[in-house]
Amino acid sequence: MNSPLARSLQQLKRRLPTGVLRQDSGTLDAHAGDKWFAARTPDAVALPRTTKEVVAILQFAHRHAIPVTARGAGHGYVGGCVPQRGGIALSLARMNRILEINPRDFVAVVEPGVITATLQAKVERLGLFYPPDPASRADCSIGGNIATNAGGPRSVKYGVTRDYVLGIEVVLADGTVARLGGRVHKNKTGFDLHRLFVGSEGLLGVVTEATLKLLPLPPHRAIAAVGFDTMKAACASVRAVFDGGFLPCAVELADEFTLNAARDRTGTRRFDGCRAYLIVELDGQRASVRAEMRELRAILARRRPRTVQVVDGAVACEQIWKVRREFSYALRDTGLTKLNEDVVVPRGAVEKLFALGARLHRRHAIRVACFGHAGDGNIHVNLMLDESQPGVRRRAHAALDELFRGVLALGGAITGEHGIGLAKKPWWNLAVPAPVRRAHARIKRALDPRGILNPGKFV
Ligand SMILES: Cc1cc2nc3c(=O)[nH]c(=O)nc-3n(C[C@H](O)[C@H](O)[C@H](O)COP(=O)(O)OP(=O)(O)OC[C@H]3O[C@@H](n4cnc5c(N)ncnc54)[C@H](O)[C@@H]3O)c2cc1C
């Protein structure tokens, strides 16, 4: 209790409003990890309500070289917000106000702790649309989405979080407040600095406000949900959809293992007998969506699917998405340990990625469940470990290594949307050439010379 760190934290506590800096064991434990496996209890948890408080925390931490790890909702999948070197877990959860929704400028200004689905529901009531839709959107925060450049099913048409961040307020490691970008939909003043912070995983600064681009809400949606006997046929159908000149707002694909798990969790009979399942969603004006869906259905029917179901309208579509969003939890329900890898390959290599998954299963005797955003080539390859088997962790590491090497050989990347965090750190050197790693290190040193922000991660 009398260590220099403990004394510094007591000093900081006295400078902040009551309740902002906490050290009770319940709060510390609740801020040790995310949805991945690693956890490290911080020495203190800061729960600021204002940018001014974040500034005070960072100025102090910078002076005393105390590690600070930003945290949104703790729903990351790579251990990104784990305070690996202890110090302060800086939770933005209480900075959760929507400051403005402006239908004329098509922008929303929000604090980082706003839950993604809350913002989406609010703007949709005004006929506006914030497209980035991670499957965790009911739980994750905008700040976390920005720091991981989160994507989701709609990325295939609408892009990822990066494409909606017009401006940010960020507090740098030494407490300097920088307002970058703005509220205009185009801006070429200087470097694209606000984008540097998108996907920076809390290593470069703490986002305290974001100005987000909104779109008009497409008034109508329809889904073709299609079951196949083989993954090959499903992949060929994805190609046929794009070859037909369609740009769906989602193209999601799942394998048999995932479908069985989803059936067990949700009780749905929708996937019975299917070895692969494809969800294609179209959005736009009602008449054009319906006309396009007729054509799309004909294209898909030519691929000899086992089942085709077309649903029309937001309510019916949401029924399908409700099941889709359960896939991740359904795999967890199997009782096996799930290592979820959000690898991404060029769109044309998706079938090869599924084949790679099957090969891993054969070579390492580990079940592999694959599902995800086929339209982006971003398929979640889940190694499903039976922890009762001897040597399973060693085999899993070898399988992951083979997966990442295979993905890179296909021209892909080791993470499409979850980030590096701790989970992918062992493969950072493999994935990124030395000159690019050095550029990362130089940027990090320039913005955080004492290395206090999220230390122990990939830079
Ligand atoms: C069931 C499930 C499904 C998921 N599906 C998807 C999906 O479809 N697409 C997808 O992209 N992800 C998905 N994820 C992963 C996760 O939800 C995203 O990474 C999300 O962006 C994390 O947000 P969070 O608020 O929970 O961030 P946290 O986990 O709290 O933090 C994530 C990272 O952001 C940093 N950070 C957080 N807030 C700030 C801030 N204000 N300033 C600076 N840095 C900050 C942290 O330091 C950390 O490095 C899923 C996760 C789960 C559990």
The ligand as a Gaussian input file, in Angstrom:
#p B3LYP/6-31G(d) Opt

LIG

0 1
 C      -20.598000     -11.613000     -29.207000
 C      -19.652000     -10.649000     -29.836000
 C      -19.787000     -10.344000     -31.180000
 C      -18.906000      -9.438000     -31.786000
 N      -19.101000      -9.125000     -33.098000
 C      -18.316000      -8.195000     -33.678000
 C      -18.541000      -7.797000     -35.048000
 O      -19.445000      -8.280000     -35.730000
 N      -17.704000      -6.872000     -35.560000
 C      -16.688000      -6.297000     -34.840000
 O      -15.986000      -5.441000     -35.352000
 N      -16.455000      -6.671000     -33.564000
 C      -17.236000      -7.593000     -32.966000
 N      -17.005000      -7.963000     -31.669000
 C      -15.850000      -7.386000     -30.956000
 C      -16.164000      -6.107000     -30.120000
 O      -17.507000      -5.998000     -29.837000
 C      -15.656000      -4.874000     -30.797000
 O      -14.231000      -4.940000     -30.833000
 C      -16.060000      -3.558000     -30.119000
 O      -15.645000      -2.479000     -30.928000
 C      -15.511000      -3.398000     -28.721000
 O      -16.104000      -2.278000     -28.112000
 P      -16.029000      -2.064000     -26.542000
 O      -16.713000      -0.786000     -26.231000
 O      -16.511000      -3.266000     -25.850000
 O      -14.444000      -1.855000     -26.377000
 P      -13.437000      -2.469000     -25.298000
 O      -13.416000      -3.945000     -25.383000
 O      -13.705000      -1.877000     -23.984000
 O      -12.065000      -1.879000     -25.862000
 C      -11.588000      -2.270000     -27.122000
 C      -10.309000      -1.470000     -27.446000
 O      -10.648000      -0.108000     -27.607000
 C       -9.884000       0.723000     -26.727000
 N      -10.788000       1.802000     -26.326000
 C      -12.051000       1.691000     -25.853000
 N      -12.598000       2.910000     -25.687000
 C      -11.656000       3.820000     -26.077000
 C      -11.619000       5.241000     -26.130000
 N      -12.659000       5.990000     -25.781000
 N      -10.474000       5.838000     -26.563000
 C       -9.400000       5.100000     -26.927000
 N       -9.397000       3.752000     -26.903000
 C      -10.504000       3.125000     -26.476000
 C       -9.440000      -0.209000     -25.611000
 O       -8.243000       0.243000     -25.005000
 C       -9.254000      -1.517000     -26.358000
 O       -7.979000      -1.535000     -26.964000
 C      -17.860000      -8.854000     -31.034000
 C      -17.724000      -9.166000     -29.679000
 C      -18.600000     -10.050000     -29.071000
 C      -18.450000     -10.335000     -27.609000

